[in-house]
Amino acid sequence: MAAPVVADTHALLWMLDGTLPERSPKAAQRLGDALNAKALHVSIGSFLDLRYLVDSGRRPPQVLDDARSIMDGETFIVVPLDLPIIDEMAAISKDIVPDPFDRIIAATAVAVDLPLVTADEQIQEALGERAVW
């Protein structure tokens, strides 16, 4: 069985638009394997992030619809925001990772004890070996 992982928002977007393999073959392999095994986790923080990106006009509404359609098809596991994730946010330095959505996503990976597939260098610095790219 493929190892479960958490996908960061941008990794999810690049997976949806098909550009992830050219950005990181390793990330594409990890996400593809986890997706096929139904072991791909996505933080609710990514959906908050997508909502913000759509509402601010930085992404078209279709992006959120595409991500939701995968969720509705039970292709991945959405990890809800709960108190253990809020508690883990304290371990993610606000100085290193100032964006609250990024901190929620990184804390989700820590709370569920899974690697996070992310190209974000700030998150990689904060998570160390738990970050995969």
C-alpha positions in Angstrom: 0.0 0.0 0.0 1.2 3.5 -0.8 2.3 5.7 2.1 -0.3 8.3 3.0 0.6 11.9 2.7 -0.9 15.4 3.1 -1.0 17.6 0.0 -0.3 21.3 0.3 -2.6 23.7 -1.6 -0.3 24.4 -4.5 0.6 20.7 -4.9 -3.1 20.0 -5.1 -3.6 22.8 -7.7 -0.6 21.5 -9.8 -2.0 18.0 -9.5 -5.4 19.2 -10.8 -3.9 21.2 -13.7 -1.5 18.4 -14.7 1.8 20.4 -14.2 2.9 18.7 -11.0 5.2 16.0 -12.7 7.2 18.7 -14.4 7.6 20.7 -11.2 8.6 17.7 -9.0 8.5 14.1 -10.3 9.0 12.9 -6.7 6.0 14.9 -5.4 3.9 13.8 -8.4 4.7 10.1 -7.6 4.0 10.4 -3.9 0.6 12.2 -4.5 -0.3 9.8 -7.4 0.4 6.7 -5.3 -1.5 8.1 -2.3 -4.4 9.1 -4.5 -4.6 5.7 -6.1 -4.5 4.1 -2.6 -7.1 6.6 -1.3 -4.6 7.7 1.2 -4.2 11.3 0.1 -5.1 13.7 2.9 -5.9 17.4 2.3 -6.2 19.8 5.2 -9.4 21.9 5.5 -6.8 24.7 5.6 -6.2 24.1 1.8 -9.9 24.7 1.2 -9.8 27.8 3.2 -6.8 28.9 1.2 -8.6 28.1 -2.1 -11.7 30.0 -0.9 -9.5 33.0 -0.2 -7.7 32.7 -3.6 -11.0 32.6 -5.4 -12.6 35.4 -3.4 -9.5 37.6 -4.0 -9.7 37.0 -7.8 -6.3 35.2 -7.8 -7.8 31.9 -9.0 -11.0 31.2 -11.0 -14.0 29.7 -9.2 -13.5 26.5 -11.2 -10.4 25.7 -9.2 -12.4 25.3 -6.0 -15.1 23.4 -7.9 -12.5 21.0 -9.3 -11.0 20.4 -5.8 -14.5 19.9 -4.3 -15.4 17.4 -7.1 -12.5 15.2 -6.1 -13.5 15.5 -2.5 -17.1 14.6 -3.4 -15.8 11.6 -5.2 -14.2 10.4 -2.0 -10.8 10.3 -3.8 -9.0 11.9 -0.9 -9.5 12.4 2.8 -10.3 16.0 4.1 -8.8 16.5 7.5 -11.0 18.9 9.5 -9.7 21.6 11.7 -9.8 20.6 15.3 -8.1 21.4 18.6 -5.1 19.1 18.2 -4.3 20.9 14.9 -4.7 24.3 16.6 -2.3 23.0 19.4 0.3 21.9 16.8 0.2 25.3 15.2 2.3 26.5 18.2 5.2 24.3 17.0 5.1 25.9 13.5 7.0 29.2 13.9 5.0 32.2 12.9 8.3 33.9 12.1 9.2 31.1 9.6 5.6 30.5 8.3 3.6 33.7 8.7 0.6 32.7 6.5 -2.1 31.3 8.8 -3.4 28.9 6.1 0.1 27.5 5.6 0.5 27.1 9.4 -2.8 25.2 9.5 -1.7 22.9 6.7 1.7 22.3 8.2 0.1 21.7 11.7 -2.3 19.2 10.1 0.6 17.1 8.8 2.2 17.1 12.2 -1.1 16.3 14.0 -1.9 13.4 11.7 1.7 12.3 11.7 2.1 12.3 7.9 4.6 13.9 5.5 3.5 17.0 3.7 4.0 17.3 0.0 5.0 21.0 -0.4 7.2 23.2 -2.6 6.9 26.0 0.0 10.4 26.6 1.3 9.2 28.2 4.5 7.1 25.2 5.4 10.0 22.9 4.4 12.2 24.8 6.8 9.6 24.5 9.6 8.9 20.8 9.0 12.3 19.5 8.1 12.2 15.9 7.0 8.4 15.8 7.3 8.3 18.0 4.1 8.5 16.2 0.8 9.3 17.8 -2.5 
